[in-house]
């Protein structure tokens, strides 16, 4: 039973509770809205800035898409303090890579050499390809993170399916309850180690779905347990892909990615999250629209300032009347904005001006 004081308030508010000052604001369990608004919360602890924070992250993709390459690339960046995905430097930290799908070191060695990592100092990166004895992945991860020197570690579990065989089903336990119980144990571990990050690699299912999260293999008990869910897609024999990200800490978005099959390295297209997100929108627009409309939208989106029909006509070599027709269609399709009489802009340009930004002048 929860105990209340004589004023009807619970005995564990942020103030007035014995020992409350020893409890970090982000770890307390009972508080008023006023106390919450006035509390000084710690900033987000990023593994990859703007993309992956501390806590529990799922990376899902189909077989042979490149998810393990991406996981290994992130582990190298964390172990060396190097750049991740070509856009952000990662704070150096201990890394534990639990490579349960790799039976022995040969494949891991080949991948490290392809990535050029064999010439890097990688003493902070440890591989385990088999969980000792009759233990489980969660037990081993908890034991590893309990060591003080590993408090800010990055742990990769590759793959979830290979780890689940060690967890027995309870009598009459549904698939959803099983997934929730097992993944809940991983979440509890990360809650107890708030400075560490755990990336779990998993498969998507063959059946298509409109929602990217619904493509994740298993019940919704899996995706619900994670702080961040990432779904990686890449058409076969293509070097371009998309990374969908939904998270409790960052806005939901999709990012254009490129894969180099000679090195096994993934890169964000455009060298930033903003550019990669814009590239996805342009790809989607090109798929729905004709070539001429895509060219016009590209001209408007590449301009640092709002443009007129005459500006676009000069860039494309079209008649102004034709350009006005296409601009009107693009506005109606939600591809660009009309921000004033005869003025058109991309959504990024409008956001910059709305927030007081002063984009550099760029002539078409």
Secondary structure, DSSP 8 states (H G I E B T S, - for coil): ---B-TTS-BS--SSSSTTGGGS-GGG-S---HHHHHHS------EEETTTEESEEEEEEE-TTSSHHHHHHHHHHHHHHT-EETTTEE-----EEEEETT--SSHHHHHHHHHTTGGGS--TTEEEESS--TT--HHHHHHHHHTSGGGTT-EEEEE-HHHHHTTS---TT--HHHHHHHHHHHHHHHHHHSTT-EEEEEEEB-SS--SSGGGGBSS-HHHHHT-SEEEEEEE-TT-SEEEEEEEESSS--EEEEEEEETTTTEEEEGGGSHHHHHHHHHHHHHHHHS-HHHHHHHHHHHH-SS-B-HHHHHHHHT--HHHHHHHHHHHHHTTSSEEEETTEEE-HHHHHHHHTT--------
